[in-house]
Amino acid sequence: MASHDSSLSSTSSSSLTSPVSSPTLSSNQERDLCDGSLEHPYDLICIGFGPSALAIAVALMDTSPEALSKVLFIEKQQRFGWHGGMLIPAARMQISFIKDFATQRDPTSRFTFLNFLHSKDRLIDFINQSTFYPLREEYQEYMSWCADHFSNQVAYGEYSQSVTPVDGPNGDHGKSEEPIKLLRVSSAVNDQGGNRDRYARNVIVCTGGQPKVPGFFPKISRGPITSTGGRSGALSEDSDNSLNSLMFHSSSFMYVMPRLVAHANKGPIRIAVIGAGQSAAEIAMHLISNLPESSAVDMIFSSRALRPADDTPFVNEIFNPSAVDEIYALPQSVRSKVIQEDKGTNYSVVRSELIDRLYDELYAQKLPGHSARLAILNSRRVSDASVLDGKRVRLEIVDNLFADFKRDQELQTEIKEYDYVIAATGYDRVSESGALLSSLKQYVKLMDENEPAVDRGYRLKLDREKIEASVWVQGLCEQSHGLSDTLLSILALRGKEIVDQLFKSDLETSFRKL
């Protein structure tokens, strides 16, 4: 889990580059009839309803509430949820509650975290804690409280499959020489089967990240294990079912924890946790704190040491709203270098107090009467995994210290067996979004690296002679907008920025042709 927890970015509206022609918004009469049909399309469909999309919804409610009647959010989960598998008891947020969905944009908004506390009659008690960092469980409750205000604007339980251009009278493509004005969003209805098509003038892709696992892990086609024990997506056909029952991504941790406890209560178990970031450290600490003393945990990671997260004031300025302007304005080569340097503040780092707790545990194990419950296998990399008798996982672990100088066959290898393996190896934010937008590929302008070009306002740069509809992307712009793109840090401001582009035609940022 990233050391700054969330996903976003923003800045002053005057700095938006390449404003384009104002999208055609529906008239007042059409707004009342807006149902996503070809005749009455939405002005906006937002794919996904996680924190980024919720920030947009909150900004809409605060600044342009009348626009909500022509907006739809499509979410594959059955209800709002945020990292449910990592809501570890007592784990706290890594950003200030002031970076909520509203405060930085409008401290008087009803959607501030403080107003949420007031509505729950917990404000005074929270103040007494003297902290800026709420429990993660409480922040999830805050997010859900905000999401409940938009239940009429969200289609839950639908998995969006594609975004395709429409220029024909029957919703087809390639039937007109006029610029494309509509996009069709096709989704599968999870609990009913079948597909549903809706049409919109504009689309925002906020699909979030999908669990990223090592190559030796079983393949999962969609989503983590859910609270009901199933997966939000089906396992791929070539997956090994035995591995799937023994190996998990960190996004499913709290869902499988009861199974681990039940197993450990019957006899000692050993668990491998792969990763060197906050999530890996939290999982390891939670396991040794809650499993019987006879069980053990190995942390396996390629770096030489667990490294502390840096949240000092100067470093935190990397996540300021104004930093997005600075990063975006840099030449590509310089920007890439700066972002690579900045990553050291957010990726594969652990809060200092948690590092201290882990080290204290390791030290205590050296005292008489203490068993070795935690081991740190640093400078190592797992190269392969297999199942033994369908009950244990056999890992091949190689020395990573000399990986740059020797072939894998020459590296020192050790074999270890585990009852379970948990990969805290981050998220892939590109694959699902890329598949969604593949039908638009011919209209998308590219950057130097052959990657889709995105303007300062998070909108894909499209061939405006051929398409008038617009597509925004969230969580896919780190290489152009900086580290805050995938974090919670400035969601409130970014949500307002996108709302202004869509629904404030009188602003200087109203669209002119690229």
N, C-alpha and C positions, 0 to 999 in steps of 0.2 A: 504494500500500500504506500502510496506516495506520501512524503513527509508533510505535504501541504494539503492533503486530503481531496481536493475536488476538481472542478473542470471549468475554466473560463478565460475571458479577457475582454478589455474594453478601453475606451478613451473618448476624448472630446469629439463631438460630431463634426467639427470643422476640419478635422484631420483625415476624414475618410477619403480615400483616393478613388479615382475613376467612378464617380457617381454615374448611374445610367438612367435611362428613361423610366419615368414613373410607371410601375405596373398598373394595369387596368384593374381597378377595384370595383366591386359591384355597387350598384345604386342602392338607395334605401329600400326601394321596393324589392329588389332582388335579394337583399340581405334577409328579409323575412322568409324567403323561399329557399334559401341556401341549404341544399341537402347532399351536395357532392355529385349530383347527376351531371350529365353532359350539358343539359340545359341550364342548370343552376349550380355551377361549380363553386367550391370553396375559394376564398381568396388565399387561404393558406392551409396546407396540411403539414403537420409536423410529425415526422416518423420517430417515435420514441417519446416516452414521458418520464425521463429521469430528471436529475437536477438541472441540466442545461435547458431542457424544454419547459420545466416548471418555472424557471426564472423568466422565461419569455412570457408564460401565461400570467405570472404575477405582474410583470411590467405592463402587459396589456390591460389587466384589471385596474391597475393604478392610474394609467395614463389614457387608455383608449378602450374603455369597457364595452362600448358599442360594437367594437370590432370582433369581440368574442363570438358573436352569432354567426360569423362567416369563417371561423377557424375550427379545425379538428385536429386532435392529437391521437395518434394510433400507438398503442403500447401492447407488447406481446405478453407481459405479465398479466395475471388476473386482477391485480390491484397494484397500487403504487408500492414500490419497494426499493431500497437503496442498500446494496451490499449486505443483504440479510444474512448471508453465511459468515460474515465477519463482525457481527454485532456481539463481540465478546464482552461479557459482563465486566464492568469497571474500566473498559478501554475508553479513552477520551479522544475527542477530535484533536486534530493537529493544526487547526486554524482558529482564530478568534471568532466568537459568535457574532461579532460585529460584521463579519463577512457573510452575512445571511443573504436572503433573496431580495432585501429591500434597503437596508440601512444606508449603505454607501450611496444609493441613488436618492432615497427619500426617507429620512429617519422618522417621519411622521406616518409612514405607511402602516396599515393594519397588519401587514405580513412580516413585520420584524420579529426576530426571535424573542425580544423582550415582551412584545405584545402577546406572543404565543404563551410565554410563561405566565403573564398576567391572566390570560384567559383560563389557564389551568390552576390558578391560585398557588403558583410556586415561585413567584418573582422574588419575594422576600427571602425565602429559603435559598434560592440560587445566589442571591447577593451575599448571603452569609458564608458561602463557600469561598468567596474571594478568588474566583477563577475566571479567565476568559475562555476556557476550554470545556465545553459541556461533555457529558458522557455521550458516546457514539449512539447508544440506544435512545437517548433523549433527543439528539439531533435528527435521528430517523423519525421520531414521533413528530418533531416540528415539521419536517418535510411532508409527512403524511397529512398533517393538519392543514398545511397549505394546499396540498393536492386535492383534499376533499372539497375545496371551494370550486373545483373545476370538473366535477364528476359528469356534468352534462356535456362537456366538451371533449371527453376522452372515450375512445373506443378501446376498452381493455380486451385482452385475450385474442388479439390479432397480430399475426406475424407478417410484417410487410416484406414482400418478395421482390418488387420491381417498381421503378419509376420510368415511364416511357412517354415519349412525346406524342402529342395528338394534334393532327391538323385536318382530319376528315370529319364529315358530318356524323359518321357513325362511330366515332372514337378510334378510328384507325390512323395510320401514319403513312406519309408519302403520297397523299392525295391532293396536295395543294402546293403552290409555289409561294404562298403567303408565309410570313414568319410564324413559327409555332407559338400559340398563345396559351395552350393548356398542357398539363401533365397528368397522366393517369397513374394513380398509386394502386397497385394490386396487393391484396393481403389475404392470407389464409386465416380463417376463423378457427381458433384452436379447439374449441369445445363442440363445434358443429360440423367440422369438415367443410370442404368447398372453399371457393375463393370469393372475394368481393372487390369490385373496382369502384374507385372514387376519382373525381376530377378536381383539379385545383389550378389556379393561376400561378401559384408559388409553392415551393416545397422547402422545408428545412429538415435536414438529416441529423438526428440526435440519437443515434443507435447505441452510443456508449461503447465500452470495450467488451470483447469476448475473451474468456479465459485463454491465456497463452501457456501452453505446456511444452516440455521438452519433447524432442522427436521420438523418444522411446515410449512415451506415454500413450495410452489408448486414445483413439480419435473420438472426439465428441462433435457432433454436427452442429448443435446449438445449445448454448446456455449451460449453467451450472446445475447441480442437483438442487431441488427445491425443498421447501419445508415439509412437503408431503412425502418426500423420499424419492420422487421421480425426477425427471429432468425437464427443463423447459423446452428442450429439443430432443429428438431421437438420437440414439447412438448410431454411428455409421456402421454399415454392414460388415466392414472388415475389422471392427473392434474385437478385442479379446474380452469376453464377458468376465473371465476370472480376474483379469487386470482391472476391469472397471469396478469390481467390487472391493478392490484393495488399494487403488490409487485414485487420488482426488486432487482437484485444484483447490487452492485456499478459499476461493469464492464459495465453496460448499462446506467449509469447515464446521460451523456450528450446527449444520443440518446432520452431519455424520457423527458429531461428538457423542451423542447418546449411545451409538453403536460401539464406539471405542471404549467408553466407560463400562458398558455391559460386558464386553470382551475382557477388559482388564480385571474386572471383578471376579472372573473365572480363573484367572491365572495371568502371570506376567506377559506383557507384550512389549515389543520394540517398534518404534515409529521413526521414520526418516522424514525430516522436513527440509526440502530443497529450497534454498534462497537465502539472501543476506539482507533483505529489507525489513521494513517495519512489520509487515504481515507475517513473515517467517518468524521474527523474534516474538511477536505477540502469541502466535500459535504455540511455539515451543514453551514459552512461559506458562501459558494456560494449561498445556498438557501436563507438565511436571507439577503444577499446582493442584490439579484435579484428579489425576490418575493415582492409583495405589503406588506406594513406594517401590514395589517390586518391578514396576514398568520403567522403561527408559526411552529417551529421545535423543536422536542424533541430528544436529544441524549440519547440512552439507552445502558448501558454497565455494565458488572458485577464487574469490579474493582472499587475501592473506588475513584480513581481520574484519570484524563488524565495524562499520564506520558511523560516526555520529551525525545526525541531522543538524544542519546549521540554520537556526532561526534567529540569528542576531539581527539587529535593526538594518544594517547596511545590506546584508544578504537578502532580507525580506523585501528590499526595494526592487528586487528582480521581479516580484509579483505585483508591483504597483500598476494601476491602470495605465499610467503614462508610459510604462516600459514597453507596452505593446506598440505604441507609435514608434518608439526608438528602434525596436527590433525590426519592425516591418520596413522601415526606411533604409536599413542597411543594405549594401550590395550582398548578393546571395552568398558569395564566398566568405565574407566577413560575418554575416549572420549565422552561417553554419558553425563557424568557429566559436562565436559567442554562446550560442545555444549549447554546444557540446561542453563548454566550460561550466555553464549554468546547471547542467544536469547533475553535477556532483552535489548540488544542494538538495536534490529531490529524489533521485533514484538510488536504490540499494543503500539506503541509509536508515538509521534507527535512532529514535529519541534517546538522549543520553541517560535519562533515568532508567530506561528499560535495559540498556546495555549494562548499567551498574547492577541491576537486579540479577541479570543472567550471570555476570561475573561473580556476584556474591554466592550464587547457587553453586557455581563451579568450585569456589574456594571452600564452601561448607562441606563439599563432598570429600575433601582431603582430611577432615577431622575424624577422629575415631568414632565408630558407630554409624557413620553415614555411608550410604550406598551411592555408586556412580549412576545417577539418574539422567544426567545431561552430558553430552559429548559434543565438542565443536570439531568438525572435520573440515578445516579450512584448506584453501589451496587444492581443492579436489573437485572433480567433475564426474557426474554419472554418465557413463557411456552407453549402458544398455540395461534392460530389465527383462526378467522372465518370471514365470510363476512356477512354484514348486508344490506339487500335489494340490493345486487349486487353493492353497491356504496361506502361503507366504510368498513374498516377493524377493527375488534374488537380484541384487544390484551389482553391476560391475562399476567400480569407482577408480578413476585414474588420477594420477598426480598431475595437477594443473600448473604447477610452478614452472615446469619446463615444456609446456605445451607448444610454445612458439619455436622451440628449438629441436623437437623430436617428433617423429611420427607417432600416432596412437599406439602402434604395435610396440614401440620402444619405451613407452611410458610405464612407470610402475603401476601395477593394477592390484587392487584388493577386492575380494568378494565378500559382501555382507548380506545377511538375510533380515528381512523386516516383515512384520505383520501388516503394516500399512505404510504407504508413502504419500506425502502431501507436498504438492508443488506450489510454492508461493513465488511464482515466476511471472507475475504481471499480466497484462492484457494486450490483446491485439485490437487496435481501433480501425484498421484499414480494410480487412478482408470483407466484412459484411457490408460496409458502406460501398466499397468498390463494386460488389455484385449488384447491389441495389441500383446503382447509377450506370451500369454497363451500357444500357441502351442510349445514353446521352453522350457516349464517348466521342462520337464524331463532331459534336458541337463544342467540346471543352477545349479551351486553350491550355497550352502546357508551359511549364517552367523549364529552365535549363536542364534539370535532371529528368525531364520527361514525366514529371509529376503534374497533376492538375493544378492550374494556377488559380489562386484565390485572392480576391481584392481585400483591401483593409477592412471592409465590413463583413468578412467571412462568407462572401458570395462567390461561387464559382464564376470564373471569367468564361463566358460563352460567346459564340459567334452571333452577335446581335443582328446580323443581316438575315439569319435563319431562325432565330428563336427569341421570343420576347419574354417567355416565362423565366422565372429566376429560381435558382437553387442555392440555399445556404447550407454550410456544413459546420458542425460543432464537434470539437474534440479531434479534428483531423488536421489542424493548422499549426501544430507545434513548430514545424520547420519554417513557417513564415511569420507566425505571431508570438512565438516564445513559449516558455514552459507553462504559463498560466492557462493555455488553451485547454488542457485536460484537467484542470484543477477547479476547485470551488471558489477560488480567491476573489474573483471579480464578476461572478455570475450576475449580480444585480445590475451592474453597469452594462454588461454585454447584452443582457436581455432587453434593456431599454434601447440600446443602440440598434438592435435589429428591428424592434417595434417601430422606431422612428423611421427607419429605411422603408418599411412596408406601409405604414399607415399615416405618416406625417408628410403629406405632399407639399406643405408650405415651407418645409425646412430647406436650407441650402443644400442638404444632402439628398434632396429628391433626385431621382435618377435621370441622368442624361445619357445619351447613347455612348457606348465605349468607342 
